[in-house]
Amino acid sequence: GRMSAVCETRADGSMVISSSEALGPYPRSIVDALAAWAEKTPDAVMIADREGAGWRSLSYAQVIERIPPIAQALLDAGLGPERPLIILSGNEIEHFLLGMAAIWVGVPYAPISPAYSLVSTDFGKLRHIAGLLTPGMIYASDGAQFAPAIDAVFAPDLPLVVRSNPVSSRASMVFDDLLNTVVTPAVARAHEAITGETVGKILFTSGSTGLPKGVITTNAMMACNQQMIRQALAFLEDEPPVLLDWMPWNHVAGGSHNVGIALYNGGSFYIDDGQPTPGRFGRTLENLAMVQPTFFMNVPKAYEFLVAAFPDNPHVRRNLFARLKLLQYAGAGLAQHVFDGLAEAARAETGERILIITGYGSTETAPFAFTTTWAVEEAGHIGLPAAGMSIKLVRNGEKHELRLKGPNVTPGYWRDPEKT
């Protein structure tokens, strides 16, 4: 994509840098994009996760077919704008379906870091989040695994949905049973009523500065942000993207940016159940032996592991670069030797360079705000503002403060006017 910007220096020394590209039209919600692709390419794989030696997957048509009964179950349980859905467990097909069904009928949902339930012993962050959210329903994939956290933090009468191992201490429903809910006209009514301003999700910041804050993410923020990404990375329009991705959905990069790229552009999202740790990276290599991504985004640590693994795993290197249009890194800087190692592997495999880009953004900007769309020779460039955005650099001592303005910026923090 072409990206261009204009810079205006003001009398007070501040600089305003605005994208000179107009933001194209976008739907009121990403679920409208999902429905449009289900009409256009019903049989294309939308989402897949690992099962046994292979994958279980759902097509666009199958995803859209499952949304109304789940949405009805949410409405039946009394969920709504003030009673969100809280998801305690990680990335899987059921998590995705619940999130889409919630958005479909205007129920905000909050995916929470599984570590708050599984690693914490005092459940302090989870308790803070539960008090702030006042959820109407809990989802946890494995009831037994999450029971200690759920029993410690949530009222016993709060409905719980599990994929497996219902919890005996409270009323639990099994996810598959939700699919048998009889759909009433209430679902269509609620779906028609959602707008761009309707809250789609609440994403919690990591709480690195005090307790986690719930970032309100509206339907319009997510939809316009995907349009911004498509205009910056125009190849997404040429063919439906294929992603293989592990990044946690309680973070904006995995759950909004990457999942969104697949569904906004009619692509396929394969959930990588590996992780960039010595113990879990083997699983990522196994998954890369089965999937050929066209768009690959990861944290620098994973690229470090990949470059080190290439010599012993030529088939992984071949699959990674077979259809790849772009490598993106986020979350930290990429060490120069890793940058060089990736470029070298790409050249050995394809005879060409591969575009390695990064961007800049935050949970509060949905997250896409800046990107490079050109080949940079060294790590560290963050690029230009997205279409429809302007940024302001204001002198602050020796440095500058960065302020962002655009339709992808959050209206504020959930039930926290002071922080907002």
Secondary structure, 3 states (H helix, E strand, C coil): CCCCEEEEECCCCCEEEEECCCCCCCCCCHHHHHHHHHHHCCCCEEEEEEECCEEEEEEHHHHHHHHHHHHHHHHHCCCECCECEEECCCCCHHHHHHHHHHHHCCCCEEECCCHHHHCCCCCHHHHHHHHHHCCCEEEEEEHHHHHHHHHHHCCCCCCEEEEECCCCCCCEEEHHHHCCCCCCHHHHHHHHHCCCCCEEEEEECCCCCCCCCEEEEEHHHHHHHHHHHHHHCHHHHCCCCEEEECCCCCCHHHHHHHHHHHHHCCCEEEECCCCCCCCCHHHHHHHHCCCCCCEEEECHHHHHHHHHHHHHCHHHHHHHHHCCCEEEECCCCCCHHHHHHHHHHHHHHHCCCCEEEEEEECHHHCCEEEECCCCCCCCCCCCEECCCCEEEEEEECCEEEEEEECCCCCCCECCCCCCC
